[in-house]
């Protein structure tokens, strides 16, 4: 027992001496040591580089039209100023937009509508009246022993006109109901959030216009092969415009052009804080708008007779 106790004491004193020597060699002051401990704790919790920014840890947002028993969803607030996955804070997301039921049928209808509403079929084939030639009979009506024909441009002949051929240009334009379009955007955003493919950034400002920097940033954070950046306006900074122009799988889009097809086409969706505000504001307005319920007053037959 005494020998074991001596061994433990010797090991503790050795460890203490080693730690003292390390701290003396690094010349760490008390303030530097405290900052080191704080960064070590943040790194262990996955909150690295948070203390280097002026933003608070939790970025609270006022969410309107909250359901009675609903709870807001939360996502990390990131930045594009460094390649490392540094977090600036936590952002609250509206549950009616980012936690709605993933309606696969609504997503299919939105994609079907986006593919067809701007498609025009320009194919056109002439009928027998529009074909050139064929004004007389190819042979007499009787006496030849052959079948009766009145024109070589008949649909029965090779090179004749077509009976039910395409008569373009034909437009396939139709409008999907507004409620289905709004629900499609909500379902697409919810799917991206549930699959951890939705990221919120403070802005789209890059420190460099080199495309390799943006590519290394996306690869280090595991954002996939294709990324869609959504900005609040159609004017972006020069660096990200040059960087994304050289990378065909990285695209930038304003809020007013956001659609279901583009979100599902890209693996990762990156929204700025201003874009997030506008998306939630517009979708909530459409969800709680009652203008479509304002039907003109119509009297019944009995009331008109009175």
Secondary structure as GFF3:
##gff-version 3
##sequence-region A 1 306
A	DSSP	alpha_helix	2	26	.	.	.	ID=ss1
A	DSSP	alpha_helix	30	44	.	.	.	ID=ss2
A	DSSP	beta_strand	58	59	.	.	.	ID=ss3
A	DSSP	beta_strand	73	78	.	.	.	ID=ss4
A	DSSP	beta_strand	87	93	.	.	.	ID=ss5
A	DSSP	alpha_helix	95	98	.	.	.	ID=ss6
A	DSSP	alpha_helix	104	116	.	.	.	ID=ss7
A	DSSP	beta_strand	120	121	.	.	.	ID=ss8
A	DSSP	beta_strand	170	171	.	.	.	ID=ss9
A	DSSP	alpha_helix	178	194	.	.	.	ID=ss10
A	DSSP	beta_strand	198	201	.	.	.	ID=ss11
A	DSSP	alpha_helix	211	221	.	.	.	ID=ss12
A	DSSP	beta_strand	227	231	.	.	.	ID=ss13
A	DSSP	alpha_helix	238	245	.	.	.	ID=ss14
A	DSSP	beta_strand	250	254	.	.	.	ID=ss15
A	DSSP	three_ten_helix	255	257	.	.	.	ID=ss16
A	DSSP	alpha_helix	260	265	.	.	.	ID=ss17
A	DSSP	beta_strand	268	272	.	.	.	ID=ss18
A	DSSP	alpha_helix	273	287	.	.	.	ID=ss19
A	DSSP	three_ten_helix	291	293	.	.	.	ID=ss20
A	DSSP	alpha_helix	301	305	.	.	.	ID=ss21
###
